[in-house]
Amino acid sequence: MTVSLPRVHVLGVGAIGTLMASYLRQRFPALPLTLVLRNQAAADRWNAAHQTLALGQHTSVQGPLPVTTATPPQVHWRLATGIDAETLTDSSSATSPIACLVVTTKAYQTRAALAPLRARLDSHSVVVLLQNGLGVREELEKALFDRPATRPQFILATTTHGCYATASYRAVHAGFGGLWFAVVPSSNAPSLRAQAVADLLLALPLQPHAEPWPQFQIRLLTKLAVNACINPITALHRCRNGALISHPKHRITIDHLCQETSTIITRYLLEHQMANATSDLAFSPQELCQHVVEVCQTTAKNKSSMYQDVLHQRPTEIDYINGWLVRQAQRYRIPYPTHQALVAAIHAQEAEYRMDKD
Ligand code: KPL
């Protein structure tokens, strides 16, 4: 049986949204592609950008560097044309069902961004979530898709491609990494459409890897653990990743974070029956610390994504990184003083610049 290419809607057209939509358009020129724009201002910017997406490549790297780097394909500017746009606030905007929605909004924006599209998503839809941290899917299920029978099929994805926006609908693909994803098991019958979307992702020249769900969960937990032990310290001390390993004070904080994180994740693995010799080892305090130090070394010159958020006075993803660990620790009644202190300190910074803006 052949499944025709579903129309793909992309929600969240920042750096990663531009990367995904540009590569989808380049790789599948006949694929129907629609950008979902937040409001009229976004639609005006789309018109000012001549309804095109541009993805460039520079040799100088800004923004978070991927942990694994390889040479990006030698293309300097890709211009993606022939893309439709829908504005959420436009009363005449489409009401037709959405077959495939690729969501690249920040974790904390996702629920509000998806809510206006709820009526267009059902168990035949596939939603690809590309957020940092953990907890977004569970939040969406609780708030928007509480009836399992009408839930879309979720695909969770994570990327190490380094990409930053230079203007609206313009981004630079600065570092070549990989794209990993997994279809989330659901009680609904496995859908052919989820397979078609997985095939689309696998065909992108972004080093894609489809993984079984348990293996992918370990990948996400590992990324979360590393981000939780690096990002908030760099954001609070306004330092690059490399500084964390050269300052004894930061090394002590990392040690405490690794201890707490290891205990929390080990309990989580047990609860979800994911514990085995390999995962237990990966999340021992020693292994975790070693991994964090290695990431600090390989990304020494990077400003972490949370440091950049704080620098630009944007909300951070702390609630989906350390906040997620805190929520698990509370459930398990495990102490989490270092994570708690960091979450509180980042919230205080966010509140300060929110007040400055008001
Ligand atoms: O993923 C990252 C981030 O900044 O969010 C690390 C690995 C810490 C690189 O900066």
Residues whose N, C-alpha, C, O or C-beta is under 5 A from the ligand:
A	BS01	KPL	P64 L65 I230 T299 N302 K303 S304 S305
